[in-house]
Amino acid sequence: YEQRVNRLAKTLSQQGFEFPRPEGAFYLFAELPLEFDTMQEFTEYAHRGNDPLIFTPGAAFGGEKYAHHLRFSACVSSDEIERACDKIERICAERRAA
């Protein structure tokens, strides 16, 4: 799990997500980068194409206070983590280019 969490954390950090560094956890709870105005906007980018990015909206963990957060799980294969990291990079690049 540690390698998968570290890989995901590196990508999220490089793309401008802010989050506390997990200590022994298998998930990351991150705040969206500033270029995404809403969770809905990020979700639209995340679900484009044939490789949707799956995550849990932060509001599920504390209501409106976390409406600009999301939770990623590392309880998937390393291949899925790589696919997710690639997708996150594409989403952020596409949004920045818009």
Contacts in CASP RR format, 6 or more apart in sequence:
PFRMAT RR
TARGET T0000
AUTHOR 0000-0000-0000
METHOD contacts of the structure
MODEL  1
YEQRVNRLAKTLSQQGFEFPRPEGAFYLFAELPLEFDTMQEFTEYAHRGN
DPLIFTPGAAFGGEKYAHHLRFSACVSSDEIERACDKIERICAERRAA
1 24 0 8 1.000
1 26 0 8 1.000
1 74 0 8 1.000
1 75 0 8 1.000
2 24 0 8 1.000
3 78 0 8 1.000
4 26 0 8 1.000
4 74 0 8 1.000
4 76 0 8 1.000
4 78 0 8 1.000
4 81 0 8 1.000
5 22 0 8 1.000
5 24 0 8 1.000
5 25 0 8 1.000
5 26 0 8 1.000
5 27 0 8 1.000
5 28 0 8 1.000
5 74 0 8 1.000
7 78 0 8 1.000
7 81 0 8 1.000
7 82 0 8 1.000
7 85 0 8 1.000
8 28 0 8 1.000
8 72 0 8 1.000
8 74 0 8 1.000
8 81 0 8 1.000
8 84 0 8 1.000
8 85 0 8 1.000
9 19 0 8 1.000
9 21 0 8 1.000
9 22 0 8 1.000
9 28 0 8 1.000
11 85 0 8 1.000
11 88 0 8 1.000
11 89 0 8 1.000
12 19 0 8 1.000
12 28 0 8 1.000
12 30 0 8 1.000
12 72 0 8 1.000
12 88 0 8 1.000
13 19 0 8 1.000
14 89 0 8 1.000
15 33 0 8 1.000
15 88 0 8 1.000
15 89 0 8 1.000
15 92 0 8 1.000
16 33 0 8 1.000
16 92 0 8 1.000
17 30 0 8 1.000
17 31 0 8 1.000
17 32 0 8 1.000
17 33 0 8 1.000
18 30 0 8 1.000
18 31 0 8 1.000
19 28 0 8 1.000
19 29 0 8 1.000
19 30 0 8 1.000
19 31 0 8 1.000
20 29 0 8 1.000
22 28 0 8 1.000
26 73 0 8 1.000
26 74 0 8 1.000
26 75 0 8 1.000
27 71 0 8 1.000
27 72 0 8 1.000
27 73 0 8 1.000
27 74 0 8 1.000
27 75 0 8 1.000
28 71 0 8 1.000
28 72 0 8 1.000
28 74 0 8 1.000
29 58 0 8 1.000
29 61 0 8 1.000
29 69 0 8 1.000
29 70 0 8 1.000
29 71 0 8 1.000
30 69 0 8 1.000
30 70 0 8 1.000
30 71 0 8 1.000
30 72 0 8 1.000
31 68 0 8 1.000
31 69 0 8 1.000
32 39 0 8 1.000
32 42 0 8 1.000
32 68 0 8 1.000
32 69 0 8 1.000
32 70 0 8 1.000
33 92 0 8 1.000
35 92 0 8 1.000
35 95 0 8 1.000
35 96 0 8 1.000
36 42 0 8 1.000
36 45 0 8 1.000
36 68 0 8 1.000
36 95 0 8 1.000
38 67 0 8 1.000
38 68 0 8 1.000
39 57 0 8 1.000
39 58 0 8 1.000
39 59 0 8 1.000
39 67 0 8 1.000
39 68 0 8 1.000
39 70 0 8 1.000
41 95 0 8 1.000
42 70 0 8 1.000
42 91 0 8 1.000
43 57 0 8 1.000
45 91 0 8 1.000
45 94 0 8 1.000
45 95 0 8 1.000
46 52 0 8 1.000
46 53 0 8 1.000
46 55 0 8 1.000
46 87 0 8 1.000
46 91 0 8 1.000
47 53 0 8 1.000
51 83 0 8 1.000
51 87 0 8 1.000
53 84 0 8 1.000
53 87 0 8 1.000
53 88 0 8 1.000
53 91 0 8 1.000
55 70 0 8 1.000
55 71 0 8 1.000
55 72 0 8 1.000
56 70 0 8 1.000
56 71 0 8 1.000
56 73 0 8 1.000
57 67 0 8 1.000
57 69 0 8 1.000
57 70 0 8 1.000
57 71 0 8 1.000
58 66 0 8 1.000
58 67 0 8 1.000
58 69 0 8 1.000
58 70 0 8 1.000
58 71 0 8 1.000
59 66 0 8 1.000
59 67 0 8 1.000
59 69 0 8 1.000
60 71 0 8 1.000
61 69 0 8 1.000
61 71 0 8 1.000
72 84 0 8 1.000
74 81 0 8 1.000
76 84 0 8 1.000
END
